Amino acid sequence: MPTPAHPATPTAQHRNPLHGLTLEAIVTALVAHYGWPGLGERIALRCFTHEPSVQSSLKFLRKTPWAREKVESLYLFMLREQRRSP
């Protein structure tokens, strides 16, 4: 039986807000919250500023780990902000 500290166990993932979310769901939620212009201001990526679409963004983010990390960080920030506001 795996220990709770092992990252593959369900107990280690139950507190991870990204667990079970697709990259598409994350990008869609960010666009719904900030809009493409707001997303492009927060993360200066061409896929968000020049003829943006979810599909083109996903294609780029899947190939670019550092950009994906920025998107995931902004998503977590957005969740924290939503929890703070009434």
LINKAWO-V972055 format. One record per backbone hydrogen bond with DSSP energy under -1.0 kcal/mol. NH is the residue of the N-H (numbers start at 0). CO is the residue of the C=O. E is the energy in kcal/mol with one decimal. If there is no record, write none. Layout:
BEGIN
nh:NH co:CO e:E
nh:NH co:CO e:E
END
This chain:
BEGIN
nh:5 co:2 e:-1.8
nh:8 co:5 e:-1.7
nh:12 co:8 e:-1.1
nh:13 co:9 e:-1.5
nh:15 co:12 e:-1.8
nh:18 co:15 e:-1.4
nh:20 co:17 e:-2.0
nh:25 co:21 e:-1.8
nh:26 co:22 e:-2.7
nh:27 co:23 e:-2.6
nh:28 co:24 e:-2.2
nh:29 co:25 e:-2.2
nh:30 co:26 e:-2.5
nh:31 co:27 e:-2.3
nh:32 co:28 e:-1.9
nh:33 co:29 e:-3.3
nh:34 co:30 e:-1.6
nh:38 co:34 e:-2.3
nh:39 co:35 e:-2.7
nh:40 co:36 e:-1.7
nh:41 co:37 e:-1.8
nh:42 co:38 e:-2.7
nh:44 co:42 e:-2.0
nh:47 co:44 e:-1.9
nh:48 co:44 e:-1.1
nh:49 co:45 e:-2.6
nh:56 co:52 e:-2.1
nh:57 co:53 e:-2.7
nh:58 co:54 e:-2.2
nh:59 co:55 e:-1.9
nh:60 co:56 e:-3.1
nh:61 co:57 e:-2.4
nh:67 co:63 e:-2.2
nh:68 co:64 e:-2.3
nh:69 co:65 e:-1.5
nh:70 co:66 e:-2.1
nh:71 co:67 e:-2.7
nh:72 co:68 e:-2.3
nh:73 co:69 e:-2.3
nh:74 co:70 e:-2.2
nh:75 co:71 e:-2.2
nh:76 co:72 e:-2.3
nh:77 co:73 e:-2.6
nh:78 co:74 e:-2.2
nh:79 co:75 e:-2.2
nh:80 co:76 e:-2.5
nh:81 co:77 e:-2.3
nh:82 co:78 e:-2.0
nh:83 co:79 e:-1.7
nh:84 co:80 e:-1.7
END
